[in-house]
Structures are given as structure tokens and as C-alpha cells.
Amino acid sequence: MEIGLIGAGAIGSVLGKAIDQMEDVERLYIMDKSRERARTLTESITKGVEIDDLEDLLAKADLVIEAASQEAAKEMAPRVLDRGKDLMLMSVGALRDEALRKRIEALAKKNRCKVYIPSGAIAGIDGIKSSSEDAIEEVKLITTKPPTALGGIDLEGIDLKSLKAPITIFEGCARDAVRLFPQNINVAATLSLSGIGFDQTLVKIIVDPNATKNTHKLIARGKFGELTCEVANVPSPTNPKTSYLAALSAIATLRNALSPIQIGT
Ligand SMILES: NC(=O)c1ccc[n+]([C@@H]2O[C@H](COP(=O)([O-])OP(=O)(O)OC[C@H]3O[C@@H](n4cnc5c(N)ncnc54)[C@H](O)[C@@H]3O)[C@@H](O)[C@H]2O)c1
């Protein structure tokens, strides 16, 4: 098969190198708005082909992987599915837009395509999916990040660089968390989609000056019982906002999609 990759950053680079080793994949078309990033990744692998036009990529690829940004996801996802191609979405926060989510679902159904959403930087999505088959009372995500993982974000009145103790910078529903922190809390979107939705899923974001890892603690209660799941993620060296596990999860999702045996819920 032939794959198209949009975004050759922290996730795209790790994923591209793994795809290069996959027997089932003949060619990887790489597109990035930074020509330099697309070229660097293309030249570091054997199956890579640099491409700069989405229509050219869609003419060739059987499956398209978005690992770029929410804006890219919004713009490209409907076009990918309209052309009858399968899609993997990393910027899953884009799906808090109900109209876009419904459009994506309708196009995928009409054209018999699959949309893959990796569990990303969080663990426990399997449990949330299974437990959501009956009543759930609470799903809560507590995320703790070092200040570098929030890099560049404007928090009124808070200087993250001179922080001495942990502070809670957000507490509320997943829809607002994803809107306010589009590059930092995609996991809240994945969690919402797999469980009780963007308005019922609760999120707390803590910035801890002593933290070195991005920690996601998932707590759920329902008819099934209780679930607590915590993962302490190593940040990606090239983008501290992104956890390395997110890239590994994209690789695992692709491998699962290509495999005749499907493991997990
Ligand atoms: N699902 C998850 O759990 C999870 C976890 C981490 C990151 N993410 C998301 O995945 C996406 C990629 O993350 P990353 O760490 O690799 O980011 P990154 O910033 O390291 O790389 C993104 C790359 O995409 C390129 N890009 C951006 N917009 C583009 C466009 N419209 N067309 C073509 N190229 C474009 C950029 O130039 C950059 O090279 C981000 O949206 C991020 O928020 C999701």
C-alpha cells in the first residue's frame, strides 16, 4: 500500500521512520508546509517521496495520516474522505467541532472509509470504550505538565518560567480544555470521543515546575466499577508539547490497521 503523511514534525518523523520498515508499505508521500522538514524526513528514509500538493498526494495514497495541526485536520480531513481514502487523525482536538465531526462521519460512511484515531499520549482508552457500553457516572482526566510543555502559551498574569510550585491552570469540561489548549490536550478529545462526550468529560490541567514528564491520570466510575490509569510520558525531544508515546501510538494504530488480527476493544 501507499501512505500519505501530512506533517513531518515530532510525530511524523518517528512515524515515518517506522513506516519505512513496514513490509506492507511501498511508498510514503510526505507533505509539510515547511519544505525543509518534509525534505529532511524524506532523505532520512528509503520509501519517502516529498510532495507539496494535497491533490497529488490524494491521487496516490491509499491511507492519509494527519500529524500537523488542528487547522490542517479541519481543512484536509473532509477532502481525504471525499476522495475515498482512509484517514488517521492525530490532531483529534479538531473534532470538538460537532459539525466537522458529523461531516467526517458521514463522508466516511458514504465512501466506506475508515477514520483511525490513535489513543495518543493517554492510556486506558480501551477501558473507557468498554465501560461506556453501560452507564458511566464520571470520567475525569488530570494532566500535569512541566512549564516547557506549555511553551509559548499566553496565560494572563502567570509567568510560567518563574513558577515555584504547581498551579492548576484549567478545570472544566473537555470541550473548553481542547479549545483553550489546542496543542496540549488532544488526549481530552480522544477520551471524550471514546466515552461520554466533550461536555461531560472533566479535565484538570496542572503546571508543575518540578515535573519532567507529561502525566495523564484517568479516573472513571460507572456500572462496570472504577478505573484509574496513569501514564508518565517522556516529552518528545523536538517538541516538548508532544509525548513520545503519541508517536508510538500512531505506529501501533497503523500496524493494527494493517494486521489481520485486531487486539483490544
Ligand atoms: N492525539 C494525541 O494524543 C496527540 C499527542 C501529541 C500531539 N498531537 C497533535 O498531533 C499534531 C502533530 O504533533 P507534533 O508534535 O508532530 O507537531 P510538530 O509541531 O512537531 O509537527 C507538526 C508539523 O506539521 C507541519 N504542519 C502544520 N500545519 C500544516 C499544514 N497545514 N500542512 C502541512 N504541514 C503542516 C508543521 O510545519 C510541522 O512540521 C499536533 O496537532 C499535535 O497537537 C496529538
The ligand as a Tripos MOL2 file, in Angstrom:
@<TRIPOS>MOLECULE
LIG
   44    48     1     0     0
SMALL
NO_CHARGES

@<TRIPOS>ATOM
      1 N1         -3.5850   12.5930   19.7480 N.am      1 LIG1
      2 C1         -2.6240   12.8520   20.6500 C.2       1 LIG1
      3 O1         -2.5650   12.2780   21.7330 O.2       1 LIG1
      4 C2         -1.5850   13.8690   20.3100 C.ar      1 LIG1
      5 C3         -0.4250   13.9650   21.1030 C.ar      1 LIG1
      6 C4          0.5180   14.8980   20.7550 C.ar      1 LIG1
      7 C5          0.3080   15.7550   19.6930 C.ar      1 LIG1
      8 N2         -0.8460   15.6620   18.9760 N.ar      1 LIG1
      9 C6         -1.1210   16.5720   17.8460 C.3       1 LIG1
     10 O2         -0.5730   15.9940   16.6670 O.3       1 LIG1
     11 C7         -0.1690   17.0680   15.7840 C.3       1 LIG1
     12 C8          1.3090   16.8690   15.4060 C.3       1 LIG1
     13 O3          2.0920   16.9290   16.5840 O.3       1 LIG1
     14 P1          3.6790   17.1240   16.5010 P.3       1 LIG1
     15 O4          4.1880   17.0770   17.8840 O.co2     1 LIG1
     16 O5          4.2460   16.2170   15.4760 O.co2     1 LIG1
     17 O6          3.7670   18.6340   15.9970 O.3       1 LIG1
     18 P2          5.0400   19.3780   15.3610 P.3       1 LIG1
     19 O7          4.7760   20.8250   15.5520 O.co2     1 LIG1
     20 O8          6.2970   18.8060   15.8870 O.co2     1 LIG1
     21 O9          4.9340   18.9920   13.8110 O.3       1 LIG1
     22 C9          3.8380   19.3870   13.0300 C.3       1 LIG1
     23 C10         4.3380   19.5300   11.6060 C.3       1 LIG1
     24 O10         3.2050   19.7640   10.7600 O.3       1 LIG1
     25 C11         3.5060   20.8200    9.8820 C.3       1 LIG1
     26 N3          2.2460   21.4840    9.5200 N.ar      1 LIG1
     27 C12         1.4500   22.2410   10.2970 C.ar      1 LIG1
     28 N4          0.3520   22.6240    9.6200 N.ar      1 LIG1
     29 C13         0.4690   22.1040    8.3750 C.ar      1 LIG1
     30 C14        -0.3450   22.1500    7.2140 C.ar      1 LIG1
     31 N5         -1.4920   22.8410    7.1920 N.pl3     1 LIG1
     32 N6          0.0790   21.4820    6.1200 N.ar      1 LIG1
     33 C15         1.2460   20.7950    6.1210 C.ar      1 LIG1
     34 N7          2.0580   20.7210    7.1920 N.ar      1 LIG1
     35 C16         1.6700   21.3640    8.3050 C.ar      1 LIG1
     36 C17         4.4630   21.7330   10.6240 C.3       1 LIG1
     37 O11         5.2680   22.5000    9.7370 O.3       1 LIG1
     38 C18         5.2880   20.7140   11.4190 C.3       1 LIG1
     39 O12         6.4410   20.2860   10.7230 O.3       1 LIG1
     40 C19        -0.4360   18.3800   16.5290 C.3       1 LIG1
     41 O13        -1.6860   18.9040   16.1370 O.3       1 LIG1
     42 C20        -0.4960   17.9470   17.9770 C.3       1 LIG1
     43 O14        -1.2790   18.8140   18.7740 O.3       1 LIG1
     44 C21        -1.7750   14.7270   19.2530 C.ar      1 LIG1
@<TRIPOS>BOND
     1     1     2 1
     2     2     3 2
     3     2     4 1
     4     4     5 ar
     5     4    44 ar
     6     5     6 ar
     7     6     7 ar
     8     7     8 ar
     9     8     9 1
    10     8    44 ar
    11     9    10 1
    12     9    42 1
    13    10    11 1
    14    11    12 1
    15    11    40 1
    16    12    13 1
    17    13    14 1
    18    14    15 2
    19    14    16 1
    20    14    17 1
    21    17    18 1
    22    18    19 2
    23    18    20 1
    24    18    21 1
    25    21    22 1
    26    22    23 1
    27    23    24 1
    28    23    38 1
    29    24    25 1
    30    25    26 1
    31    25    36 1
    32    26    27 ar
    33    26    35 ar
    34    27    28 ar
    35    28    29 ar
    36    29    30 ar
    37    29    35 ar
    38    30    31 1
    39    30    32 ar
    40    32    33 ar
    41    33    34 ar
    42    34    35 ar
    43    36    37 1
    44    36    38 1
    45    38    39 1
    46    40    41 1
    47    40    42 1
    48    42    43 1
@<TRIPOS>SUBSTRUCTURE
     1 LIG1         1 GROUP 0 **** ****
